[in-house]
């Protein structure tokens, strides 16, 4: 089910926290591509929006591990992947599929 989460895309290189279907998520526009993922580090319980974007990854502010925006792949072999979600833009509005 596609759920509208924003009236317009985030600014390039920024992450916006959103909530959909009771899930804390973030949406970002990185190098012109939209991404959506769970706004919680798979390592410990901290919001990934407190971190920063680096290349095509989000870097957690607590221990510096990073996660691929497209696949969720972790930089650490013993830390699970970040949950990602499909995201699309329809006119200006942003929708995610949960
Ligand atoms: S809590 Fe995110 S890397 Fe440890």
Backbone and ligand atoms as CSV (ligand in chain L), in Angstrom:
chain,resi,resn,atom,element,x,y,z
A,1,UNK,N,N,0.844,-1.175,0.000
A,1,UNK,CA,C,0.000,0.000,0.000
A,1,UNK,C,C,0.897,1.248,0.000
A,2,UNK,N,N,0.652,2.145,-0.959
A,2,UNK,CA,C,1.419,3.390,-1.045
A,2,UNK,C,C,0.793,4.427,-0.120
A,3,UNK,N,N,1.620,5.071,0.671
A,3,UNK,CA,C,1.163,6.079,1.628
A,3,UNK,C,C,1.892,7.387,1.354
A,4,UNK,N,N,1.123,8.478,1.260
A,4,UNK,CA,C,1.750,9.801,1.076
A,4,UNK,C,C,2.402,10.230,2.386
A,5,UNK,N,N,3.680,10.630,2.306
A,5,UNK,CA,C,4.386,11.039,3.517
A,5,UNK,C,C,4.880,12.487,3.473
A,6,UNK,N,N,5.012,13.045,2.270
A,6,UNK,CA,C,5.508,14.420,2.170
A,6,UNK,C,C,4.818,15.124,0.996
A,7,UNK,N,N,4.650,16.442,1.114
A,7,UNK,CA,C,4.067,17.231,0.027
A,7,UNK,C,C,5.072,17.509,-1.080
A,8,UNK,N,N,6.362,17.398,-0.746
A,8,UNK,CA,C,7.407,17.603,-1.760
A,8,UNK,C,C,8.664,16.859,-1.320
A,9,UNK,N,N,9.557,16.660,-2.250
A,9,UNK,CA,C,10.787,15.917,-1.968
A,9,UNK,C,C,11.682,16.704,-1.013
A,10,UNK,N,N,12.478,15.990,-0.203
A,10,UNK,CA,C,13.463,16.688,0.620
A,10,UNK,C,C,14.472,17.406,-0.267
A,11,UNK,N,N,15.160,18.380,0.290
A,11,UNK,CA,C,16.239,19.021,-0.440
A,11,UNK,C,C,17.360,18.017,-0.643
A,12,UNK,N,N,18.054,18.164,-1.765
A,12,UNK,CA,C,19.173,17.281,-2.069
A,12,UNK,C,C,20.139,17.188,-0.870
A,13,UNK,N,N,20.461,15.953,-0.498
A,13,UNK,CA,C,21.450,15.733,0.561
A,13,UNK,C,C,20.915,15.845,1.972
A,14,UNK,N,N,19.575,15.963,2.119
A,14,UNK,CA,C,19.007,16.041,3.466
A,14,UNK,C,C,18.129,14.823,3.727
A,15,UNK,N,N,17.935,14.516,5.012
A,15,UNK,CA,C,17.065,13.415,5.429
A,15,UNK,C,C,15.906,14.006,6.216
A,16,UNK,N,N,14.693,13.574,5.902
A,16,UNK,CA,C,13.511,14.015,6.633
A,16,UNK,C,C,12.873,12.826,7.328
A,17,UNK,N,N,12.643,12.946,8.629
A,17,UNK,CA,C,11.958,11.898,9.381
A,17,UNK,C,C,10.470,11.941,9.057
A,18,UNK,N,N,9.879,10.794,8.802
A,18,UNK,CA,C,8.444,10.690,8.532
A,18,UNK,C,C,7.902,9.472,9.277
A,19,UNK,N,N,6.598,9.420,9.409
A,19,UNK,CA,C,5.952,8.262,10.020
A,19,UNK,C,C,4.902,7.743,9.056
A,20,UNK,N,N,4.878,6.425,8.870
A,20,UNK,CA,C,3.864,5.813,8.015
A,20,UNK,C,C,3.555,4.432,8.552
A,21,UNK,N,N,2.274,4.123,8.666
A,21,UNK,CA,C,1.826,2.830,9.165
A,21,UNK,C,C,2.487,2.507,10.510
A,22,UNK,N,N,2.656,3.547,11.334
A,22,UNK,CA,C,3.223,3.355,12.662
A,22,UNK,C,C,4.725,3.147,12.680
A,23,UNK,N,N,5.369,3.267,11.532
A,23,UNK,CA,C,6.816,3.069,11.452
A,23,UNK,C,C,7.531,4.410,11.379
A,24,UNK,N,N,8.636,4.519,12.113
A,24,UNK,CA,C,9.495,5.703,12.030
A,24,UNK,C,C,10.466,5.489,10.876
A,25,UNK,N,N,10.379,6.360,9.882
A,25,UNK,CA,C,11.160,6.213,8.650
A,25,UNK,C,C,11.852,7.526,8.329
A,26,UNK,N,N,12.723,7.501,7.340
A,26,UNK,CA,C,13.235,8.757,6.797
A,26,UNK,C,C,13.236,8.674,5.281
A,27,UNK,N,N,13.093,9.843,4.670
A,27,UNK,CA,C,13.163,9.967,3.212
A,27,UNK,C,C,14.317,10.904,2.904
A,28,UNK,N,N,15.080,10.561,1.895
A,28,UNK,CA,C,16.185,11.423,1.495
A,28,UNK,C,C,16.278,11.491,-0.015
A,29,UNK,N,N,16.835,12.599,-0.496
A,29,UNK,CA,C,17.149,12.765,-1.909
A,29,UNK,C,C,18.667,12.847,-2.003
A,30,UNK,N,N,19.256,11.852,-2.616
A,30,UNK,CA,C,20.712,11.768,-2.668
A,30,UNK,C,C,21.143,11.571,-4.121
A,31,UNK,N,N,21.902,12.533,-4.646
A,31,UNK,CA,C,22.308,12.502,-6.055
A,31,UNK,C,C,21.111,12.335,-6.985
A,32,UNK,N,N,20.021,13.053,-6.647
A,32,UNK,CA,C,18.840,13.069,-7.491
A,32,UNK,C,C,17.934,11.856,-7.361
A,33,UNK,N,N,18.282,10.939,-6.465
A,33,UNK,CA,C,17.500,9.707,-6.294
A,33,UNK,C,C,16.834,9.722,-4.919
A,34,UNK,N,N,15.543,9.368,-4.884
A,34,UNK,CA,C,14.827,9.270,-3.615
A,34,UNK,C,C,15.067,7.919,-2.966
A,35,UNK,N,N,15.196,7.928,-1.644
A,35,UNK,CA,C,15.324,6.690,-0.867
A,35,UNK,C,C,14.473,6.812,0.386
A,36,UNK,N,N,14.041,5.665,0.883
A,36,UNK,CA,C,13.314,5.628,2.153
A,36,UNK,C,C,13.815,4.430,2.946
A,37,UNK,N,N,13.982,4.621,4.246
A,37,UNK,CA,C,14.435,3.521,5.112
A,37,UNK,C,C,13.928,3.746,6.530
A,38,UNK,N,N,14.040,2.693,7.321
A,38,UNK,CA,C,13.672,2.791,8.733
A,38,UNK,C,C,14.612,3.775,9.422
A,39,UNK,N,N,14.034,4.652,10.234
A,39,UNK,CA,C,14.851,5.670,10.909
A,39,UNK,C,C,15.342,5.142,12.257
A,40,UNK,N,N,16.020,4.025,12.190
A,40,UNK,CA,C,16.546,3.406,13.417
A,40,UNK,C,C,17.766,2.596,13.013
A,41,UNK,N,N,18.866,2.849,13.671
A,41,UNK,CA,C,20.085,2.102,13.357
A,41,UNK,C,C,19.907,0.625,13.728
A,42,UNK,N,N,20.301,-0.287,12.827
A,42,UNK,CA,C,20.193,-1.712,13.150
A,42,UNK,C,C,21.145,-2.150,14.269
A,43,UNK,N,N,22.127,-1.306,14.590
A,43,UNK,CA,C,23.090,-1.655,15.637
A,43,UNK,C,C,22.494,-1.417,17.018
A,44,UNK,N,N,22.107,-0.168,17.289
A,44,UNK,CA,C,21.449,0.175,18.539
A,44,UNK,C,C,20.324,1.147,18.219
A,45,UNK,N,N,19.493,1.418,19.215
A,45,UNK,CA,C,18.264,2.171,18.967
A,45,UNK,C,C,18.531,3.679,18.938
A,46,UNK,N,N,18.956,4.171,17.774
A,46,UNK,CA,C,19.171,5.610,17.613
A,46,UNK,C,C,18.719,5.995,16.207
A,47,UNK,N,N,18.179,7.202,16.079
A,47,UNK,CA,C,17.678,7.643,14.780
A,47,UNK,C,C,18.826,7.859,13.795
A,48,UNK,N,N,18.684,7.325,12.605
A,48,UNK,CA,C,19.719,7.518,11.588
A,48,UNK,C,C,19.726,8.947,11.052
A,49,UNK,N,N,18.620,9.677,11.235
A,49,UNK,CA,C,18.602,11.081,10.796
A,49,UNK,C,C,19.534,11.954,11.645
A,50,UNK,N,N,20.051,11.417,12.751
A,50,UNK,CA,C,21.058,12.143,13.533
A,50,UNK,C,C,22.435,12.007,12.888
A,51,UNK,N,N,22.543,11.091,11.928
A,51,UNK,CA,C,23.808,10.875,11.238
A,51,UNK,C,C,23.902,11.742,9.997
A,52,UNK,N,N,24.642,11.268,9.025
A,52,UNK,CA,C,24.840,12.064,7.810
A,52,UNK,C,C,24.939,11.142,6.594
A,53,UNK,N,N,24.791,11.752,5.435
A,53,UNK,CA,C,24.940,11.018,4.185
A,53,UNK,C,C,26.387,11.077,3.746
A,54,UNK,N,N,26.886,9.951,3.266
A,54,UNK,CA,C,28.260,9.895,2.775
A,54,UNK,C,C,28.247,8.994,1.549
A,55,UNK,N,N,28.489,9.588,0.378
A,55,UNK,CA,C,28.351,8.815,-0.852
A,55,UNK,C,C,26.921,8.336,-0.966
A,56,UNK,N,N,26.745,7.036,-1.197
A,56,UNK,CA,C,25.410,6.478,-1.294
A,56,UNK,C,C,25.008,5.753,-0.016
A,57,UNK,N,N,25.540,6.243,1.114
A,57,UNK,CA,C,25.279,5.561,2.386
A,57,UNK,C,C,24.845,6.576,3.437
A,58,UNK,N,N,24.119,6.069,4.457
A,58,UNK,CA,C,23.838,6.880,5.630
A,58,UNK,C,C,24.762,6.390,6.736
A,59,UNK,N,N,25.423,7.334,7.379
A,59,UNK,CA,C,26.395,7.000,8.420
A,59,UNK,C,C,25.786,7.322,9.777
A,60,UNK,N,N,25.760,6.342,10.655
A,60,UNK,CA,C,25.179,6.513,11.987
A,60,UNK,C,C,26.076,7.417,12.835
A,61,UNK,N,N,25.424,8.276,13.635
A,61,UNK,CA,C,26.178,9.244,14.443
A,61,UNK,C,C,26.825,8.610,15.661
A,62,UNK,N,N,26.363,7.412,16.066
A,62,UNK,CA,C,26.847,6.868,17.343
A,62,UNK,C,C,28.188,6.141,17.205
A,63,UNK,N,N,28.264,5.157,16.321
A,63,UNK,CA,C,29.526,4.410,16.173
A,63,UNK,C,C,30.117,4.525,14.773
A,64,UNK,N,N,29.406,5.214,13.885
A,64,UNK,CA,C,29.958,5.474,12.558
A,64,UNK,C,C,29.757,4.372,11.542
A,65,UNK,N,N,29.004,3.339,11.864
A,65,UNK,CA,C,28.709,2.314,10.865
A,65,UNK,C,C,27.820,2.955,9.796
A,66,UNK,N,N,27.863,2.390,8.601
A,66,UNK,CA,C,27.074,2.994,7.523
A,66,UNK,C,C,26.251,1.932,6.802
A,67,UNK,N,N,25.212,2.416,6.115
A,67,UNK,CA,C,24.238,1.530,5.482
A,67,UNK,C,C,23.913,2.059,4.098
A,68,UNK,N,N,23.905,1.163,3.132
A,68,UNK,CA,C,23.629,1.522,1.743
A,68,UNK,C,C,22.177,1.994,1.613
A,69,UNK,N,N,21.980,3.171,1.034
A,69,UNK,CA,C,20.624,3.717,0.925
A,69,UNK,C,C,19.729,2.861,0.038
A,70,UNK,N,N,20.301,2.214,-0.969
A,70,UNK,CA,C,19.494,1.430,-1.906
A,70,UNK,C,C,19.183,0.033,-1.377
A,71,UNK,N,N,20.179,-0.612,-0.795
A,71,UNK,CA,C,20.015,-2.014,-0.389
A,71,UNK,C,C,19.911,-2.203,1.117
A,72,UNK,N,N,20.325,-1.211,1.894
A,72,UNK,CA,C,20.346,-1.331,3.345
A,72,UNK,C,C,21.587,-2.038,3.876
A,73,UNK,N,N,22.444,-2.530,2.984
A,73,UNK,CA,C,23.622,-3.309,3.376
A,73,UNK,C,C,24.457,-2.567,4.424
A,74,UNK,N,N,24.843,-3.295,5.452
A,74,UNK,CA,C,25.637,-2.745,6.541
A,74,UNK,C,C,27.123,-2.749,6.199
A,75,UNK,N,N,27.857,-1.797,6.765
A,75,UNK,CA,C,29.317,-1.779,6.603
A,75,UNK,C,C,29.987,-2.817,7.499
A,76,UNK,N,N,29.241,-3.364,8.457
A,76,UNK,CA,C,29.807,-4.308,9.426
A,76,UNK,C,C,29.202,-5.695,9.211
A,77,UNK,N,N,30.045,-6.715,9.216
A,77,UNK,CA,C,29.543,-8.069,8.959
A,77,UNK,C,C,28.636,-8.564,10.081
A,78,UNK,N,N,28.830,-8.053,11.299
A,78,UNK,CA,C,28.034,-8.537,12.428
A,78,UNK,C,C,26.869,-7.619,12.784
A,79,UNK,N,N,26.544,-6.684,11.895
A,79,UNK,CA,C,25.388,-5.800,12.103
A,79,UNK,C,C,24.434,-5.990,10.934
A,80,UNK,N,N,23.162,-6.151,11.247
A,80,UNK,CA,C,22.173,-6.419,10.211
A,80,UNK,C,C,21.968,-5.238,9.281
A,81,UNK,N,N,21.225,-5.496,8.232
A,81,UNK,CA,C,20.944,-4.470,7.224
A,81,UNK,C,C,19.869,-3.509,7.723
A,82,UNK,N,N,19.916,-2.308,7.187
A,82,UNK,CA,C,18.859,-1.322,7.408
A,82,UNK,C,C,17.664,-1.699,6.528
A,83,UNK,N,N,16.462,-1.603,7.081
A,83,UNK,CA,C,15.250,-1.904,6.304
A,83,UNK,C,C,14.948,-0.748,5.364
A,84,UNK,N,N,14.836,-1.041,4.079
A,84,UNK,CA,C,14.523,-0.001,3.104
A,84,UNK,C,C,13.111,-0.207,2.561
A,85,UNK,N,N,12.546,0.853,2.000
A,85,UNK,CA,C,11.179,0.806,1.477
A,85,UNK,C,C,11.129,1.489,0.109
A,86,UNK,N,N,10.268,1.001,-0.777
A,86,UNK,CA,C,10.082,1.683,-2.069
A,86,UNK,C,C,9.531,3.084,-1.855
A,87,UNK,N,N,10.011,4.025,-2.643
A,87,UNK,CA,C,9.557,5.407,-2.543
A,87,UNK,C,C,9.374,5.943,-3.956
A,88,UNK,N,N,8.360,6.795,-4.146
A,88,UNK,CA,C,8.127,7.377,-5.468
A,88,UNK,C,C,7.602,8.787,-5.314
A,89,UNK,N,N,7.751,9.559,-6.387
A,89,UNK,CA,C,7.230,10.913,-6.429
A,89,UNK,C,C,6.121,10.955,-7.459
A,90,UNK,N,N,4.974,11.505,-7.071
A,90,UNK,CA,C,3.843,11.646,-7.974
A,90,UNK,C,C,3.457,13.124,-7.968
A,91,UNK,N,N,3.648,13.811,-9.099
A,91,UNK,CA,C,3.651,15.277,-9.133
A,91,UNK,C,C,4.718,15.710,-8.131
A,92,UNK,N,N,4.369,16.468,-7.123
A,92,UNK,CA,C,5.396,16.834,-6.138
A,92,UNK,C,C,5.385,15.916,-4.932
A,93,UNK,N,N,4.306,15.202,-4.719
A,93,UNK,CA,C,4.107,14.455,-3.476
A,93,UNK,C,C,4.944,13.184,-3.426
A,94,UNK,N,N,5.361,12.847,-2.209
A,94,UNK,CA,C,6.220,11.683,-1.997
A,94,UNK,C,C,5.413,10.574,-1.326
A,95,UNK,N,N,5.512,9.381,-1.916
A,95,UNK,CA,C,4.790,8.211,-1.409
A,95,UNK,C,C,5.788,7.102,-1.091
A,96,UNK,N,N,5.499,6.346,-0.043
A,96,UNK,CA,C,6.303,5.161,0.225
A,96,UNK,C,C,5.369,3.954,0.305
A,97,UNK,N,N,5.937,2.794,0.017
A,97,UNK,CA,C,5.158,1.569,0.062
A,97,UNK,C,C,5.557,0.779,1.303
A,98,UNK,N,N,4.580,0.580,2.186
A,98,UNK,CA,C,4.842,-0.175,3.418
A,98,UNK,C,C,3.879,-1.344,3.509
L,1,LIG,S1,S,24.172,2.682,17.061
L,1,LIG,FE1,FE,24.439,3.076,14.960
L,1,LIG,S2,S,26.433,2.344,14.550
L,1,LIG,FE2,FE,26.097,1.843,16.634
